[in-house]
Amino acid sequence: MKMMNLQDGKAKKYLPYLIIFFSFVVGSIIFFFIADWFIMPWLIHSGSSVKVPNVIGKSYSDAEKILESNNLNFSKSSEQFNDKYPPNFVINQTPKSGLDVKSGRTIYLIVSKGQESITTPNLTGKTLREARVILIRSNMQMGDVSYVFSDSVGTDTVMHQNISAGRPMPAGSLVNVVVSKGKESSVKVPSLIGISYNEVQGILQESGLVLGSVSWGKSETYVMNTVISQNPPPGELVSTKAIINIVVAK
């Protein structure tokens, strides 16, 4: 009995605090409910609202007039290169058009800087592969490639370009080039790999080429007395009477 009296005494002691706590919780729930359903909508709609107009594609000056006439403020948030819109035209806006906002709201505008301009690099004297890499790094592209013979410019070297070096052009522009095929008397080196040494002399003579040094080496791929390597390699363009060196399996 004494233990129960003690517990009843503690319960009565903390009862007022429990009542205050639960009253606070219930009051908070009621307050948030009222704020969410009545106070906030009243605050939002207490001021005049306007529908955001669409100013994308308008000049910046026209966009200013349109927004001002709708009681909206505006700010140029940034400028970006753009292929679609000319310089000083609006390419994006925040908030988007069609939304209802409070009168006086600031509309942030992104304005076009026009198409990005690239300075055309100099490709003359570069190999075709080097020219391709240079154009990629310059944000331009290789266009048509044509080949002509040349007595003064080495094989696979750019001789001309249709857009002169230093000329400003839009990003992504195509540059056409003319590439040297070497001298018109040039011949393509035949493949001698796997050919019998006894046949090499005749093949080279038919191509207008001359047999140079002959060395011997071991090979696990080719049978004895056949060519296992050559210099210049097969397919390379060389002048007539050029010397071809070979290595023959022993």
C-alpha positions in Angstrom: 0.0 0.0 0.0 2.8 2.3 0.9 4.5 1.7 -2.5 1.2 2.5 -4.4 0.8 5.7 -2.4 4.3 6.7 -3.5 3.6 6.0 -7.2 0.3 7.9 -7.0 2.1 10.8 -5.5 4.7 10.9 -8.3 2.0 10.7 -11.0 0.1 13.6 -9.4 3.4 15.6 -9.3 4.1 15.2 -13.0 0.5 15.4 -14.3 0.5 19.2 -14.8 3.7 18.9 -16.9 2.2 16.2 -19.1 -0.9 18.3 -19.6 1.2 21.3 -20.6 3.2 19.1 -23.0 0.2 17.5 -24.7 -1.5 20.9 -24.9 1.6 22.3 -26.7 1.7 19.4 -29.2 -2.0 19.7 -30.0 -1.7 23.5 -30.3 1.2 23.2 -32.7 -0.7 20.8 -34.9 -3.7 23.2 -35.0 -1.4 26.2 -35.7 0.3 24.5 -38.6 -3.0 23.4 -40.0 -4.4 26.9 -39.9 -1.2 28.4 -41.3 -1.1 25.9 -44.2 -4.8 26.2 -45.2 -5.6 29.8 -44.3 -2.7 32.1 -43.5 -0.3 31.2 -46.3 -2.9 31.2 -49.1 -4.1 34.6 -47.8 -0.5 36.0 -47.8 0.1 34.7 -51.3 -3.1 36.0 -52.8 -3.2 39.2 -50.7 -0.9 40.9 -53.3 -1.6 41.2 -57.0 -0.2 38.4 -59.2 0.7 38.4 -62.9 1.4 35.7 -65.4 5.0 35.6 -66.6 5.2 36.5 -70.3 7.4 34.6 -72.8 10.4 36.8 -73.8 12.6 34.0 -75.2 13.6 35.0 -78.8 13.0 38.7 -78.1 15.7 41.3 -78.2 16.8 42.4 -74.7 15.4 45.8 -75.2 12.0 44.4 -76.2 12.1 42.0 -73.3 12.6 44.9 -70.9 9.5 46.7 -72.3 7.4 43.6 -72.1 8.3 42.8 -68.5 8.0 46.4 -67.4 4.5 46.6 -68.9 3.6 43.5 -66.8 4.9 45.1 -63.6 7.8 42.7 -63.4 11.5 43.4 -62.8 14.3 41.9 -64.8 18.0 41.1 -64.6 20.5 39.8 -67.1 21.9 36.7 -65.3 24.5 35.7 -67.9 25.5 35.7 -71.5 26.2 32.6 -73.6 27.3 31.7 -77.1 24.3 30.5 -79.1 23.9 29.3 -82.7 20.2 30.0 -82.9 19.8 33.5 -81.6 21.8 36.6 -82.7 23.7 38.7 -80.1 21.6 40.5 -77.4 18.6 38.2 -77.8 17.0 36.3 -74.9 17.7 32.6 -75.0 16.2 31.6 -71.6 14.3 33.0 -68.7 13.6 32.1 -65.0 10.8 31.8 -64.0 9.4 30.2 -67.1 6.6 31.8 -69.0 3.0 31.0 -68.0 3.6 30.9 -64.2 1.7 33.1 -61.8 4.0 35.3 -59.7 3.8 38.3 -57.4 3.8 41.7 -59.1 7.4 43.1 -59.0 9.0 39.6 -59.2 12.4 39.6 -60.8 12.7 37.7 -64.1 16.3 36.5 -64.8 17.3 36.5 -68.4 20.1 34.6 -70.2 21.2 36.6 -73.3 22.9 35.3 -76.5 26.4 36.4 -77.4 25.8 35.1 -80.9 27.7 32.2 -82.6 31.1 31.5 -81.2 33.9 32.6 -83.5 37.1 30.6 -84.0 40.3 31.8 -85.5 41.2 29.4 -88.3 44.5 27.7 -87.7 47.3 27.4 -90.2 47.4 23.8 -91.7 49.8 24.4 -94.5 53.0 22.3 -94.2 51.3 19.9 -91.7 50.7 16.3 -92.4 47.1 15.3 -92.9 47.0 13.6 -89.5 48.5 16.6 -87.8 45.9 18.9 -89.6 43.0 16.8 -88.3 44.3 17.0 -84.7 44.8 20.8 -85.0 41.2 21.3 -86.3 39.7 19.1 -83.5 41.6 21.1 -80.9 40.4 24.4 -82.5 36.7 23.2 -82.4 36.6 23.0 -86.2 36.3 20.0 -88.6 38.1 18.5 -91.6 36.1 19.0 -94.8 36.9 17.6 -98.2 40.5 16.3 -98.8 41.8 16.3 -102.4 45.2 15.1 -103.6 47.5 16.5 -106.3 51.1 15.7 -107.3 53.8 18.2 -106.2 57.5 18.4 -107.0 58.2 20.6 -104.0 55.9 19.4 -101.2 56.3 16.0 -99.6 53.8 13.2 -99.7 50.7 13.5 -97.4 51.5 17.2 -96.6 48.8 19.9 -96.7 49.5 22.3 -99.5 46.4 24.6 -99.4 43.3 25.2 -97.3 40.1 26.9 -98.5 39.8 29.1 -95.4 42.9 31.2 -94.9 44.7 31.0 -91.6 43.7 33.6 -89.0 40.2 34.2 -90.5 37.4 34.2 -87.8 34.9 31.5 -88.5 31.9 29.9 -86.6 32.8 27.0 -84.3 32.4 23.7 -86.1 33.2 25.1 -89.6 34.6 22.7 -92.2 38.0 23.3 -93.7 38.8 21.8 -97.0 42.5 21.0 -97.8 44.6 20.0 -100.7 47.3 17.3 -99.9 50.4 16.5 -101.8 50.8 13.1 -103.5 54.4 13.7 -103.9 56.2 13.8 -107.3 54.2 12.6 -110.2 57.0 10.2 -111.0 56.5 8.6 -107.6 55.8 4.9 -107.4 54.2 2.8 -104.7 56.6 0.4 -103.0 55.5 -3.2 -103.7 55.3 -5.7 -100.9 58.3 -8.0 -100.9 57.4 -9.8 -97.6 57.3 -13.6 -98.1 58.7 -13.3 -101.6 61.7 -15.4 -102.6 65.0 -13.5 -102.7 65.5 -14.7 -106.3 62.3 -12.9 -107.4 63.0 -9.6 -105.6 65.3 -8.1 -108.3 62.7 -8.6 -111.0 59.8 -7.2 -109.0 61.8 -4.1 -108.2 62.9 -3.5 -111.7 59.3 -3.7 -113.0 58.4 -0.9 -110.5 61.4 1.2 -111.5 63.1 0.7 -108.1 66.6 -0.5 -107.1 67.6 -3.2 -104.7 69.8 -1.8 -101.9 71.4 -3.6 -99.0 70.6 -7.3 -98.3 71.0 -8.6 -94.8 70.1 -12.0 -93.3 68.2 -12.8 -90.2 66.4 -15.6 -88.4 62.7 -16.1 -88.7 60.2 -18.5 -87.2 57.5 -17.3 -89.6 59.1 -17.4 -93.1 61.1 -20.1 -94.8 64.7 -19.8 -95.7 65.6 -17.4 -98.5 62.4 -15.3 -98.3 62.1 -11.6 -97.5 61.0 -11.0 -93.9 61.2 -7.2 -93.8 61.9 -4.2 -96.1 62.6 -0.5 -96.0 60.8 1.6 -97.2 57.7 -0.4 -96.2 55.0 -1.6 -98.7 52.6 1.0 -100.0 54.9 4.0 -99.4 55.3 6.5 -102.3 58.9 7.0 -103.4 60.6 8.5 -106.4 61.7 6.2 -109.2 65.1 4.6 -108.8 64.6 4.7 -105.0 66.6 2.1 -103.1 64.8 -0.7 -101.3 66.7 -2.5 -98.5 65.6 -6.0 -97.5 66.2 -8.6 -94.8 66.1 -12.2 -95.9 65.5 -15.3 -93.7 68.5 -17.6 -93.4 
